Amino acid sequence: MAPDVLLRKLLYLRQLLTDLAPYENATLAEIEAEHYKLERLFELLVAAATDVLFHKLAEIVVAPDSYREAFRMAGEHGLLPVDLAGRLQNAASMRNVLVHLYEDIDYQILHDSIQPALQDFSQFAAIFAKDLE
């Protein structure tokens, strides 16, 4: 992946995190009132991170078939710590529920996912920012 492309993708990921940060201490009622915005932020966070991973995995001739698989393979191939890859696989599963409406959206889960998402996607961005140094 060209450094300018990686930089652009990481800046976008960081902007999404900045947009999510004000909801870190939100009440459940506030989450429910803003749920469309939050659902979209979670969807975009997963998409932005996996976009980076699809490129990085292609460089080592690995082709995941899904967002979940991209995070799993990134852990298996040492691109991400295995524990972080596992948590991000869960984020990908939540993204699938939000996008495909496999089940009713539990706003308590959405609420409880904000803090971990801020931490995990920040860690993800920091890992790949090292490639730019």
N, C-alpha and C positions, 0 to 999 in steps of 0.2 A: 504494500500500500504506500503510495507516495506520501511523503511527510505533510504536504499541504492538505491532502485529502483527510488524513488522520487528524490533523489539527482542526480542520473544519468540523469534523464529526464530533470530536471531543468538546469543542466550544459549544456545539449544539446540545450535547448531553449535559454540559454544565449549566446551560441556560434553562433546560428543563428542570434541573435540580433547584435552581434559583426560583423558578416558578412554583415548585412544589414546597419549598421551605416554609412559606407563610402558614401552611396547614399543619405543621409539625405539632402544634399544641391546640389544634382546633377541637371543638367539641363534636360529638357524634351528630348533633343537630346541624352544625355548620358543614360537616362532611356531606350530610344528606342534602343540604341546600345547594351545595356546589358539586354534587356527584358527577355530573357530566364532564366538568372541567378536570376533576381528579381522575376519572376513568381514562380520559384522553391523555393526560400526563403519564399515567402508568403505561398505557399502550405505546406512547412515543418513546419512553425510557427504554422499554424492552426492545423496540424496533431499532433505536439508535445504537444500543449496545451490541445487538446481534449483527447489525450491519458491519460494525468493526470486526466482529468475530468471523463473519463469513469471509471477509477479505483475508484476515490473518490465518484462518484455517486453510483457505485456498492456497496460500503460500507454501503450506506443507502438504498439499495435495490431499486435503480432507474436505469432504462435502457433506455437511449436515443437512437433514431433510426438514428440520423444524427449528423453531427458536429454542425449545427445551434441549434438543439434541446439540445445538451449537454451544450452549453453556456446558453441557455434560462433556462434550469433546474437548472444549477449551480446558477443562479441569484435567481430563485424561492426558492431554498433550502438553501440560505444563504452562499453558498461557495464562491460566488463572489458578489461584489456590483452590484445592478441591472443595473446601468448605464454602468458599464464596461461590464457586460454580454451582453447588447444590442449592444455595439460597436463591441464586438467580434463576435456576430452573423452576423454583417455586414461583418466582415473579412471572416467568413465562407462562406458567400454568394459569396464574391469575389473569394475565393478559388474555389468554384464550377464553376464559370464562366471560370476561368483559366484552370482548369483540364478538364472540360467537353465541353468546347467551345460552351456554350449555345448561345453566341453572340460574335461579334467581340470584341477584347480586346481594351479598351480605355486606351492608355498609359498615358493620363493626369490623369485619375483616379488612375492608378498604382502609378504615380509620387506623387499625392496628398495623397496617403495612407501611404507613408513611415514614415513620422513623427508620425502620430497617431499610427501606428503599433509599432514603437519603444517605445512609451509611454505605450500603452495598454498592450503589451506583457511583458514589464518590470514590470508593476504593477501586472500582473498575476503571474509572477515568484516570486515577493516579497511576495505576499499573501501566496503562498504555501511553500515558504522557511521558513516561520514562523513555519510550522509543523515540521521542522528539529531542531528547537531550544530546 
